[in-house]
Amino acid sequence: MKTEELYKLFRESSGVSTDSRTVQKNQIFFALWGENYNGNKFAPEAIDKGASWAVIDDPAFETDKTILVDDCLFELQALATFHRKEIKASVIAVTGTNGKTTTKELLSSILANKYRVHSTKGNLNNHIGVPLTLLSAPDDTEMMVIELGASHVGEIRTLCLISKPDYGIITNIGTAHIEGFGTLDGVIKSKIELYEYLRKVNGVALYNDRDPLISEKIYKLVNRAVPFSNPTGIELIVKPEPSDLKLILTVTYQHKSYKIKTNLFGSYNLDNIRAAIATGLFMGINIDDISEAVEKYHPANNRSQIKVTKNNTLICDFYNANPASMALAIESFARIGAEKKMCILGDMLELGDRAEEEHIKILQLLQQHNLRDVFLTGPVFKKVYAGFRFKAFPDINKLKDFLKNEPVEGNHILIKGSRGMALEKIINLL
């Protein structure tokens, strides 16, 4: 079946699903393969639950309710690209080592003042998530903010070919998923694939002109580049103000200054906010509306999120972690004026051969900032912590047992680590 014909069925459906456990009535089920399963096997279950059609790529599972294609994933991506063209919304792609989700969410809130906005939900930022995001866009969408994630060279290029962005933002470039990229050069090569795509389509890159690496790359790769400091031909200045937990900014634009009290922890969020403000201005949003949107934004999913419990004040920033974001979080935490401070840190994953080296650097940074009350969890931290006066646990369950017997009270606690470390398991003990 051609993509155009499948699209007609999609228009008659209530959407698409790739999970037979949660498929809804009248959705089209795509039988994707996983590392340990053949999605075609779940097609009968999806149809029994009310799916209108099941798209399969194994003829052994053909019925009168299935659509046989050569490759289910390719067809899902092709259908998403077809829909993206049909609804004619502008697409802003956001990628980067750190801050892409916060930038995406802030920008979506700002743009909603003028446009009907559709954006990536949760962490649907890969070769499956991006197509699902595009296919869930309503017909009247005017602006899409699509997050692009990658752990290997070539993935951003693929996601650009699917989502076809008109505008692009790279928040920053650092050491994350280094195991997949091989080297920092691999990370750089991956991220700038967005710029390479924008050059080919004459798209616009909005960029952080205070970042020397991005500034170096931008003019070699993009025809149309807009700096955060001057998005409309008028200077934009975003400066942090003295504050403790929550980031406070002064924004100067058109000879007026605006004080913005954010709900975000950490000065490392400054450039994420600059990106969102600059892009909002470039897209024609009024500075007053932008200021209000930034103030009203509340982070979720344990990203720079402040939670006050009956015993402690928690800084939950463990949606993910890499050496750059871990260091920035520690440096911001070291500056707060709390009398009692504690760090609970989990391993940073996907660092390959550099894992031990990068974890030792974090331990040295903690020592440098005189942060003494530190709990570490994970096999890498456990392996390298000798010589540092910190407590280390091989896994989250051992740390959980310790906290049950040794309750913590009256502290400001930074909790940071990779998502795979499951640090959320200790929150109810703090």
C-alpha positions as CSV (number, residue, x, y, z in Angstrom):
1,M,0.0,0.0,0.0
2,K,1.3,3.4,-0.9
3,T,1.8,6.0,1.8
4,E,-0.9,8.2,0.2
5,E,-3.5,5.4,0.5
6,L,-2.4,4.7,4.1
7,Y,-2.8,8.4,4.9
8,K,-6.5,8.2,3.8
9,L,-7.0,5.5,6.3
10,F,-5.1,7.5,8.9
11,R,-7.5,10.4,8.4
12,E,-10.4,8.2,9.1
13,S,-8.8,6.8,12.2
14,S,-8.4,8.2,15.7
15,G,-4.6,8.1,15.5
16,V,-1.8,5.6,15.6
17,S,-0.3,3.4,18.3
18,T,2.8,1.2,18.6
19,D,1.8,-0.5,21.8
20,S,-0.9,-3.2,21.8
21,R,-1.3,-2.8,25.5
22,T,-2.6,0.8,25.3
23,V,-4.0,0.9,21.7
24,Q,-7.4,2.7,21.5
25,K,-10.5,2.0,19.5
26,N,-10.2,3.0,15.8
27,Q,-6.4,3.6,16.0
28,I,-4.0,2.2,13.5
29,F,-1.5,-0.2,15.1
30,F,2.1,-0.3,13.8
31,A,3.8,-3.6,14.5
32,L,7.3,-2.4,15.2
33,W,10.2,-4.7,16.0
34,G,12.2,-4.4,19.2
35,E,15.5,-5.9,20.3
36,N,13.7,-8.8,22.0
37,Y,10.3,-9.0,20.3
38,N,8.5,-9.2,16.9
39,G,5.7,-6.6,17.0
40,N,3.8,-8.5,14.4
41,K,2.9,-11.0,17.0
42,F,0.9,-8.4,18.8
43,A,-1.2,-7.4,15.8
44,P,-4.1,-9.8,16.6
45,E,-4.3,-8.4,20.2
46,A,-4.4,-4.8,18.9
47,I,-7.2,-5.6,16.5
48,D,-9.1,-7.4,19.3
49,K,-8.9,-4.3,21.4
50,G,-10.5,-2.2,18.6
51,A,-7.7,-1.1,16.3
52,S,-9.1,-0.3,12.9
53,W,-6.0,-1.7,11.1
54,A,-2.7,-3.2,12.0
55,V,0.3,-2.3,9.8
56,I,2.6,-5.4,9.6
57,D,5.7,-6.4,7.8
58,D,5.5,-10.2,8.3
59,P,3.1,-12.0,5.9
60,A,2.7,-14.8,8.4
61,F,0.3,-12.5,10.4
62,E,-1.8,-11.3,7.5
63,T,-5.6,-11.0,8.0
64,D,-8.4,-8.9,6.5
65,K,-7.6,-6.3,9.1
66,T,-3.9,-6.0,8.4
67,I,-1.9,-3.9,5.9
68,L,1.3,-5.5,4.8
69,V,4.3,-3.2,4.1
70,D,8.0,-3.8,3.6
71,D,9.1,-2.1,6.8
72,C,6.7,-0.9,9.6
73,L,9.1,1.7,11.0
74,F,9.9,3.2,7.6
75,E,6.1,3.4,6.9
76,L,5.4,5.0,10.2
77,Q,8.1,7.6,9.5
78,A,6.8,8.2,5.9
79,L,3.3,8.6,7.1
80,A,4.5,11.2,9.7
81,T,6.3,13.2,7.1
82,F,3.2,13.1,4.8
83,H,1.1,14.5,7.6
84,R,3.7,17.1,8.5
85,K,3.4,18.4,4.9
86,E,-0.4,18.2,4.8
87,I,-1.1,20.3,7.8
88,K,1.5,23.0,6.7
89,A,2.6,24.0,10.1
90,S,6.0,25.5,10.6
91,V,8.4,23.3,12.5
92,I,11.1,24.4,15.0
93,A,13.6,21.6,15.9
94,V,15.4,21.7,19.2
95,T,18.4,19.5,19.9
96,G,21.5,19.7,22.1
97,T,23.4,17.8,24.8
98,N,21.6,19.5,27.7
99,G,18.5,21.7,28.1
100,K,16.6,20.7,25.0
101,T,13.4,19.6,26.8
102,T,13.3,22.7,29.1
103,T,13.9,24.9,26.0
104,K,11.2,23.1,24.1
105,E,8.7,23.5,26.9
106,L,9.5,27.2,27.6
107,L,9.3,28.0,23.9
108,S,6.0,26.2,23.4
109,S,4.5,28.2,26.3
110,I,5.8,31.4,24.8
111,L,4.6,30.7,21.3
112,A,1.1,29.7,22.5
113,N,0.4,33.4,23.0
114,K,0.1,33.8,19.2
115,Y,0.0,30.4,17.6
116,R,-1.7,27.0,17.9
117,V,1.2,25.0,19.1
118,H,1.9,21.3,19.1
119,S,5.1,20.0,20.7
120,T,6.9,16.8,21.8
121,K,5.4,15.2,24.8
122,G,7.7,13.5,27.4
123,N,10.8,12.0,25.8
124,L,9.3,11.1,22.4
125,N,12.4,12.5,20.6
126,N,13.8,9.5,18.7
127,H,13.1,7.7,15.4
128,I,9.8,6.4,16.8
129,G,8.9,9.3,19.1
130,V,9.3,12.0,16.5
131,P,6.9,10.3,14.0
132,L,4.4,9.8,16.8
133,T,4.6,13.5,17.8
134,L,4.0,14.6,14.2
135,L,1.1,12.2,13.7
136,S,-0.6,13.5,16.9
137,A,-0.6,17.1,15.6
138,P,-4.1,18.5,15.1
139,D,-5.1,19.8,11.7
140,D,-5.2,23.4,12.9
141,T,-1.6,23.4,14.2
142,E,0.3,26.5,13.2
143,M,3.6,25.8,14.9
144,M,5.3,22.6,16.0
145,V,8.2,22.5,18.5
146,I,9.9,19.1,17.9
147,E,12.7,17.8,20.2
148,L,15.3,15.8,18.4
149,G,17.4,13.3,20.5
150,A,20.3,11.2,19.4
151,S,22.8,8.7,20.7
152,H,24.6,8.0,17.4
153,V,25.9,10.0,14.4
154,G,23.3,10.2,11.7
155,E,20.2,10.1,13.9
156,I,19.6,13.9,13.8
157,R,19.9,13.8,10.0
158,T,17.3,11.1,9.9
159,L,14.9,13.0,12.3
160,C,15.3,16.1,10.2
161,L,14.3,14.2,7.0
162,I,11.2,13.0,8.9
163,S,10.2,16.3,10.6
164,K,11.5,18.7,7.9
165,P,12.2,21.7,10.3
166,D,12.1,25.3,9.1
167,Y,13.9,26.6,12.1
168,G,16.5,25.0,14.4
169,I,18.1,25.4,17.8
170,I,21.1,23.6,19.2
171,T,21.1,24.4,22.9
172,N,24.8,23.3,23.5
173,I,27.2,20.5,22.6
174,G,28.9,18.4,25.3
175,T,29.7,14.9,26.4
176,A,26.6,12.8,26.5
177,H,25.9,9.3,25.1
178,I,29.7,9.3,24.3
179,E,29.5,5.5,24.2
180,G,27.4,5.7,21.1
181,F,29.2,8.7,19.5
182,G,32.7,7.5,20.2
183,T,34.3,10.9,20.8
184,L,33.3,14.5,21.4
185,D,33.9,15.0,17.7
186,G,31.2,12.4,17.1
187,V,28.8,14.4,19.3
188,I,29.7,17.6,17.5
189,K,29.2,15.9,14.1
190,S,25.8,14.6,15.2
191,K,24.4,17.9,16.6
192,I,25.4,20.0,13.6
193,E,23.5,17.7,11.3
194,L,20.6,20.0,12.1
195,Y,22.6,23.0,10.7
196,E,23.5,21.0,7.6
197,Y,19.8,20.2,7.0
198,L,18.8,23.8,7.5
199,R,21.4,25.0,5.0
200,K,20.0,22.7,2.4
201,V,16.4,24.0,2.8
202,N,17.5,27.6,3.5
203,G,16.0,27.3,7.0
204,V,16.8,29.6,9.9
205,A,19.1,28.6,12.8
206,L,18.7,30.5,16.1
207,Y,21.9,30.2,18.0
208,N,23.7,31.0,21.3
209,D,26.3,33.6,20.2
210,R,27.9,33.3,23.7
211,D,28.8,29.7,22.9
212,P,32.2,29.7,21.1
213,L,31.8,26.2,19.6
214,I,28.3,26.9,18.2
215,S,29.4,30.3,17.0
216,E,32.3,28.8,15.2
217,K,30.2,26.2,13.4
218,I,27.2,28.3,12.6
219,Y,28.5,30.5,9.8
220,K,30.3,27.6,8.1
221,L,27.1,25.6,7.9
222,V,24.0,27.8,7.8
223,N,22.9,30.5,5.3
224,R,20.5,32.2,7.8
225,A,21.6,32.5,11.4
226,V,19.9,34.6,14.1
227,P,21.9,35.2,17.4
228,F,20.1,35.0,20.8
229,S,21.5,38.5,21.6
230,N,19.9,40.2,18.6
231,P,16.9,38.2,17.4
232,T,15.0,41.1,15.8
233,G,17.6,43.7,15.1
234,I,17.2,44.9,18.6
235,E,19.6,43.9,21.4
236,L,18.3,41.4,23.9
237,I,20.1,41.1,27.2
238,V,19.3,38.4,29.7
239,K,21.2,38.5,33.0
240,P,20.8,36.5,36.2
241,E,20.1,38.3,39.5
242,P,21.3,37.3,42.9
243,S,19.0,34.6,44.1
244,D,19.1,31.4,46.1
245,L,17.0,28.4,44.8
246,K,15.0,29.8,42.0
247,L,16.6,31.6,39.1
248,I,15.7,35.3,38.8
249,L,16.5,37.2,35.6
250,T,16.6,40.8,34.3
251,V,15.6,40.9,30.7
252,T,16.4,44.1,28.8
253,Y,14.8,44.8,25.4
254,Q,13.7,47.9,23.6
255,H,15.1,50.1,26.4
256,K,12.9,48.5,29.0
257,S,13.9,46.0,31.7
258,Y,11.8,43.2,33.0
259,K,12.4,41.2,36.2
260,I,11.4,37.6,35.8
261,K,11.1,35.2,38.7
262,T,11.4,31.7,37.3
263,N,10.5,28.4,38.9
264,L,13.7,26.8,37.7
265,F,16.7,25.9,39.7
266,G,20.2,26.6,38.5
267,S,22.0,29.2,36.5
268,Y,22.6,26.6,33.8
269,N,19.0,27.2,32.7
270,L,19.9,30.7,31.7
271,D,20.8,29.8,28.2
272,N,17.7,27.7,27.8
273,I,15.6,30.7,28.8
274,R,17.6,32.9,26.4
275,A,16.9,30.5,23.6
276,A,13.2,30.5,24.3
277,I,12.9,34.3,24.7
278,A,15.0,35.1,21.6
279,T,13.0,32.6,19.5
280,G,9.7,34.0,20.8
281,L,10.7,37.5,19.8
282,F,11.9,36.4,16.4
283,M,8.5,34.7,15.9
284,G,6.7,37.9,16.8
285,I,5.6,37.4,20.4
286,N,5.3,40.5,22.6
287,I,8.0,40.8,25.3
288,D,5.4,41.3,28.0
289,D,3.7,38.0,27.0
290,I,7.1,36.3,26.9
291,S,7.9,37.5,30.4
292,E,4.6,36.2,31.8
293,A,5.0,32.8,30.1
294,V,8.5,32.3,31.5
295,E,7.3,33.2,35.0
296,K,4.3,30.9,34.8
297,Y,6.3,27.9,33.6
298,H,6.7,25.1,36.1
299,P,9.2,22.4,35.4
300,A,8.1,18.8,35.7
301,N,9.5,15.2,35.3
302,N,12.3,15.9,37.8
303,R,14.1,18.5,35.6
304,S,15.4,21.4,37.6
305,Q,12.4,20.9,39.8
306,I,12.2,22.1,43.5
307,K,10.1,20.0,45.8
308,V,9.6,20.9,49.5
309,T,8.7,17.9,51.7
310,K,8.0,17.9,55.4
311,N,11.6,17.0,56.1
312,N,13.8,18.6,53.4
313,T,14.0,20.8,50.3
314,L,14.7,18.7,47.3
315,I,16.3,19.8,44.0
316,C,15.2,17.1,41.7
317,D,17.3,17.0,38.5
318,F,17.5,13.4,37.7
319,Y,15.6,13.0,34.5
320,N,19.0,12.5,33.0
321,A,22.6,13.3,33.6
322,N,25.9,13.6,31.7
323,P,29.3,15.2,32.8
324,A,28.4,18.7,31.7
325,S,24.9,18.8,33.3
326,M,26.2,17.1,36.5
327,A,29.0,19.7,36.9
328,L,26.7,22.6,36.2
329,A,24.1,21.4,38.8
330,I,26.8,20.9,41.4
331,E,28.2,24.4,40.8
332,S,24.8,26.0,41.1
333,F,24.0,24.0,44.2
334,A,27.3,25.0,45.8
335,R,26.3,28.6,45.6
336,I,23.0,28.4,47.5
337,G,23.1,29.7,51.0
338,A,21.5,26.8,52.9
339,E,23.1,25.9,56.2
340,K,22.8,22.1,55.6
341,K,23.4,20.8,52.1
342,M,23.5,17.2,50.8
343,C,24.1,15.7,47.4
344,I,22.7,12.4,46.3
345,L,24.2,11.4,42.9
346,G,23.7,8.4,40.7
347,D,26.0,7.1,37.9
348,M,26.1,8.9,34.6
349,L,25.4,6.2,31.9
350,E,26.5,5.7,28.3
351,L,30.0,7.2,28.8
352,G,31.9,4.1,27.5
353,D,35.6,4.1,28.1
354,R,35.4,7.6,29.7
355,A,33.0,6.6,32.5
356,E,35.5,6.2,35.3
357,E,37.5,9.4,34.3
358,E,34.3,11.5,34.2
359,H,33.0,10.2,37.5
360,I,36.3,11.0,39.2
361,K,36.1,14.5,37.9
362,I,32.7,14.9,39.5
363,L,34.1,13.7,42.8
364,Q,36.9,16.2,42.6
365,L,34.4,18.9,41.8
366,L,32.4,18.0,44.9
367,Q,35.6,18.2,47.0
368,Q,36.6,21.5,45.4
369,H,33.3,23.1,46.4
370,N,33.6,21.7,49.9
371,L,30.4,19.6,49.6
372,R,31.0,16.9,52.2
373,D,27.6,15.3,52.8
374,V,27.5,13.2,49.6
375,F,25.7,9.9,48.9
376,L,26.7,8.1,45.7
377,T,24.9,5.2,44.1
378,G,25.8,3.0,41.1
379,P,28.6,0.7,40.2
380,V,30.9,3.3,38.6
381,F,30.7,5.7,41.6
382,K,31.2,2.8,43.9
383,K,34.3,1.7,42.0
384,V,36.0,5.1,42.0
385,Y,35.0,6.8,45.2
386,A,37.9,5.4,47.3
387,G,40.0,8.3,48.6
388,F,37.0,10.6,48.9
389,R,35.1,10.9,52.2
390,F,31.7,10.2,50.7
391,K,29.3,7.3,51.2
392,A,28.8,5.0,48.2
393,F,26.2,2.3,47.5
394,P,26.3,-0.2,44.7
395,D,22.7,0.4,43.7
396,I,19.6,2.4,44.6
397,N,18.1,-0.4,46.8
398,K,21.1,-0.3,49.1
399,L,20.9,3.5,49.4
400,K,17.1,3.1,50.0
401,D,17.8,0.7,52.9
402,F,20.3,3.1,54.4
403,L,17.9,6.1,54.3
404,K,15.2,4.0,56.0
405,N,17.5,3.5,58.9
406,E,19.2,6.9,58.8
407,P,16.5,9.4,58.0
408,V,17.6,12.8,56.6
409,E,16.0,16.1,57.9
410,G,16.5,19.8,57.5
411,N,18.6,19.6,54.4
412,H,18.7,21.1,51.0
413,I,19.4,18.1,48.8
414,L,20.6,18.0,45.2
415,I,19.5,14.7,43.5
416,K,21.1,14.1,40.2
417,G,21.8,11.1,38.0
418,S,20.9,9.2,34.9
419,R,17.4,8.1,34.5
420,G,18.5,4.4,34.6
421,M,19.6,4.9,38.2
422,A,15.9,5.1,39.3
423,L,16.6,7.9,41.9
424,E,12.8,8.5,42.1
425,K,12.7,5.4,44.4
426,I,14.2,7.4,47.3
427,I,12.0,10.6,47.1
428,N,9.4,9.4,49.6
429,L,12.2,8.8,52.1
430,L,13.3,12.4,52.0
